[in-house]
C-alpha cells in the first residue's frame, strides 16, 4: 500500500476508516506466473514487499483508483481488471485504520513497462507461487487471488489477457499448465479449445526450431463465461 496521504495523519487511528485499493497484478514470463511487488518505503512495514496500491482520493471511484494505480506502475490500461475482495481487519495496518479493496489484474508480459515511484523503495516481479512474508495482510490477498485465477481459467476465457494478440495453441496451453501447475493432454486440449469457437485462425505461422506453428487470435477480447476445461 502507498503512504497514507489523504484524510488522516500517520498514526491517527481515530475517525472513520480510510479506503484504499491494492492490486494483485499477474503476468506469465520465463514460464512462470509472476506477481508485481513493491517495496514499502516507510512505516511499520518499511523494507518489506507488498502489492502496489494506495488510498482512494475523494474525486475517484474505486475502479478509477485501481485503473490509475495499474497504469502508473505498468504503463498499461484497458486490460483485465476485476474487484477481488474487501479486507478490513482493524489490525491490518498498525499505522492507521484502513479498509482495502483488492483487485486482480492480468497482463501480457510484452506490454508491461515497470515504472518506479518515489513512494516505494523498489519494484519487481516475483514468482506468484513463492510469495512469503508480505506486508500488511497481503499473503492472504495473494492466496485469494491465486484461487480466483485458477477458478477463472476453468470457467471463463480470461487467458486472453495473459497472451499477445497473436499466439499458437501451444502457447495457450502453456499458460494453462503454468498457472494450474499440471500437464494437459495436448490433443484433448486443442480439440476442446477449437470446438468452443473462441479463436480465429490467422493466415500466417510462427517459424522456429520445429515445424511452423499456426497462429490464432481470440474473437472476443472481453470476459465470457465458458467451460474451458
RARA-V804759 format. One record per pair of residues at least 6 apart in sequence whose C-alpha atoms are under 8 Angstrom apart, sorted by the first residue. I is the first residue (numbers start at 0). J is the second residue. D is the distance in Angstrom with one decimal. If there is no record, write none. Layout:
# RARA-V804759
{{I/J/D} {I/J/D}}
This chain:
# RARA-V804759
{{0/19/7.8} {0/20/7.8} {0/21/6.4} {0/39/7.6} {0/49/6.9} {0/50/6.6} {0/51/5.6} {0/52/4.7} {0/53/5.1} {0/54/7.9} {1/39/7.7} {1/51/7.1} {1/52/5.7} {1/53/4.4} {1/54/7.0} {1/118/6.4} {1/119/7.4} {2/41/7.3} {2/53/7.1} {2/118/6.6} {3/9/6.8} {3/53/7.4} {3/54/6.5} {4/54/7.2} {5/54/6.9} {5/56/6.8} {6/17/7.4} {7/17/7.8} {9/94/6.0} {9/95/6.6} {10/93/7.9} {10/94/4.7} {10/95/5.5} {11/94/7.3} {11/95/5.8} {12/94/7.4} {12/95/4.8} {12/96/5.6} {13/96/7.9} {15/96/7.8} {16/95/8.0} {16/96/5.0} {16/97/5.2} {16/98/6.3} {17/54/7.2} {17/96/6.3} {17/97/4.7} {17/98/6.1} {18/54/5.8} {18/55/5.9} {18/97/5.8} {18/98/5.0} {18/99/5.7} {18/100/7.5} {19/52/7.2} {19/53/5.4} {19/54/3.9} {19/55/5.2} {19/97/6.8} {19/98/6.2} {19/99/4.6} {19/100/6.2} {20/52/5.4} {20/53/5.7} {20/54/6.3} {20/55/6.8} {20/61/7.0} {20/64/7.0} {20/65/6.1} {20/99/5.3} {20/100/4.8} {20/101/5.5} {20/102/7.2} {21/50/6.2} {21/51/5.8} {21/52/4.2} {21/53/6.7} {21/65/7.4} {21/99/6.6} {21/100/6.3} {21/101/4.6} {21/102/6.2} {22/50/5.9} {22/51/5.6} {22/52/5.8} {22/65/7.0} {22/68/7.9} {22/69/7.3} {22/101/5.8} {22/102/4.9} {22/103/6.0} {22/104/7.0} {23/34/6.8} {23/35/7.0} {23/50/6.1} {23/51/7.6} {23/101/7.3} {23/102/6.0} {23/103/4.9} {23/104/6.1} {23/140/7.9} {23/141/7.2} {23/144/7.0} {24/34/5.6} {24/35/5.4} {24/103/6.1} {24/104/4.7} {24/105/6.0} {24/106/7.3} {25/32/6.7} {25/33/5.6} {25/34/4.7} {25/35/6.7} {25/103/7.7} {25/104/6.2} {25/105/5.1} {25/106/6.4} {25/127/7.7} {26/32/5.9} {26/33/5.3} {26/34/6.6} {26/105/6.0} {26/106/5.2} {26/107/6.0} {26/108/5.7} {26/161/6.1} {27/33/5.8} {27/107/7.1} {27/108/6.3} {27/161/6.7} {27/174/7.3} {28/108/6.3} {30/177/6.6} {31/126/6.6} {31/177/6.1} {31/178/7.7} {32/126/6.0} {32/127/5.6} {32/128/7.5} {32/177/6.7} {32/178/6.2} {33/124/5.9} {33/125/5.3} {33/126/4.5} {33/127/4.9} {34/124/5.5} {34/125/5.3} {34/126/6.1} {34/127/5.0} {35/50/6.6} {35/51/7.6} {35/122/7.4} {35/123/6.0} {35/124/4.7} {35/125/6.4} {36/48/6.1} {36/49/5.4} {36/50/4.9} {36/51/6.4} {36/122/5.8} {36/123/5.5} {36/124/6.1} {36/125/6.9} {37/48/5.5} {37/49/5.5} {37/50/6.0} {37/51/5.8} {37/119/6.3} {37/120/7.3} {37/121/5.5} {37/122/4.3} {37/123/6.5} {38/45/7.6} {38/46/5.9} {38/47/5.6} {38/48/4.4} {38/49/6.3} {38/119/5.6} {38/120/5.1} {38/121/4.9} {38/122/6.2} {39/45/4.9} {39/46/5.4} {39/47/5.6} {39/48/6.0} {39/49/6.9} {39/118/7.9} {39/119/5.5} {39/120/6.0} {39/121/7.8} {39/134/7.9} {40/46/6.1} {40/118/6.6} {40/119/5.1} {40/120/4.9} {42/94/7.1} {43/93/7.1} {43/94/7.1} {44/134/5.9} {44/135/7.5} {46/120/7.5} {47/132/7.8} {47/133/6.4} {47/134/5.8} {48/132/7.9} {48/133/5.3} {48/134/5.9} {49/133/5.3} {49/134/5.2} {49/135/7.5} {49/137/6.4} {50/137/6.9} {51/68/7.5} {51/72/7.9} {52/65/7.5} {52/68/6.1} {53/68/7.5} {55/61/6.8} {55/64/6.0} {56/64/7.8} {61/100/7.8} {65/102/7.2} {66/76/7.1} {66/80/8.0} {69/75/7.1} {69/76/7.3} {70/76/5.8} {71/114/6.7} {72/112/7.9} {72/113/5.7} {72/114/4.8} {72/115/6.8} {72/116/7.8} {73/111/5.4} {73/112/5.1} {73/113/4.8} {73/114/5.9} {74/111/6.5} {74/112/5.8} {74/113/7.1} {74/114/7.1} {75/110/7.0} {75/111/6.6} {75/112/7.9} {78/104/7.3} {78/105/6.9} {78/106/6.5} {78/160/6.7} {79/104/5.5} {79/105/5.4} {79/106/7.2} {79/157/7.6} {79/160/6.0} {79/222/8.0} {80/102/6.7} {80/103/5.6} {80/104/4.4} {80/105/6.8} {81/102/5.5} {81/103/5.4} {81/104/6.7} {82/100/7.3} {82/101/6.2} {82/102/4.4} {82/103/6.3} {83/100/7.4} {83/101/5.3} {83/102/4.8} {83/103/6.0} {83/144/7.1} {84/100/5.9} {84/101/5.4} {84/102/7.3} {85/98/7.2} {85/99/5.7} {85/100/4.4} {85/101/6.1} {86/98/5.9} {86/99/5.2} {86/100/6.3} {86/101/7.5} {87/97/6.8} {87/98/4.5} {87/99/6.4} {88/98/7.6} {89/96/6.0} {89/97/7.4} {90/96/7.6} {91/97/7.6} {91/135/5.4} {91/136/5.9} {92/135/5.9} {101/140/7.5} {103/144/6.6} {105/160/5.6} {105/161/6.0} {106/160/5.6} {106/161/5.1} {106/162/7.8} {107/160/6.1} {107/161/4.2} {107/162/5.1} {107/163/6.0} {108/161/7.2} {108/162/7.9} {109/163/7.3} {113/122/7.5} {113/123/7.8} {114/122/7.9} {115/121/6.9} {115/122/6.4} {127/141/8.0} {130/138/7.2} {130/141/7.7} {131/138/7.0} {132/138/6.9} {149/178/7.0} {149/179/6.4} {151/157/6.8} {152/158/6.4} {152/175/7.4} {152/227/7.1} {153/226/6.2} {153/227/5.1} {153/228/5.3} {154/224/5.8} {154/225/5.2} {154/226/4.5} {154/227/5.6} {154/228/7.4} {155/222/6.7} {155/223/5.4} {155/224/4.4} {155/225/4.9} {155/226/6.5} {155/227/6.6} {156/222/6.0} {156/223/5.8} {156/224/6.9} {156/225/6.7} {156/227/7.1} {157/221/7.8} {157/222/5.9} {157/223/7.7} {158/171/7.7} {158/174/7.3} {158/175/7.8} {159/217/6.8} {159/220/6.6} {160/220/7.8} {161/174/7.7} {162/171/7.5} {164/216/5.9} {164/217/7.6} {165/214/6.1} {165/215/5.6} {165/216/5.1} {166/214/5.3} {166/215/5.5} {166/216/6.5} {167/205/7.8} {167/212/6.4} {167/213/6.0} {167/214/4.8} {167/215/6.0} {168/189/6.9} {168/213/7.8} {168/214/7.5} {168/215/7.4} {172/183/7.6} {172/185/7.8} {172/188/7.3} {176/182/5.6} {176/183/6.7} {188/228/7.9} {191/227/7.6} {191/228/7.7} {192/198/8.0} {192/227/7.0} {195/227/8.0} {197/217/5.9} {197/218/5.7} {197/219/7.2} {198/215/6.2} {198/216/5.6} {198/217/4.6} {198/218/5.4} {199/215/5.5} {199/216/5.3} {199/217/6.0} {199/218/5.8} {200/213/7.5} {200/214/6.2} {200/215/4.5} {200/216/6.6} {201/213/7.3} {201/214/5.5} {201/215/5.3} {201/216/7.2} {202/213/7.9} {202/214/7.6} {203/213/6.4} {203/214/6.2} {204/211/5.8} {204/212/5.2} {204/213/4.4} {204/214/5.4} {205/211/5.5} {205/212/5.2} {205/213/6.4} {205/214/6.7} {206/212/6.6}}
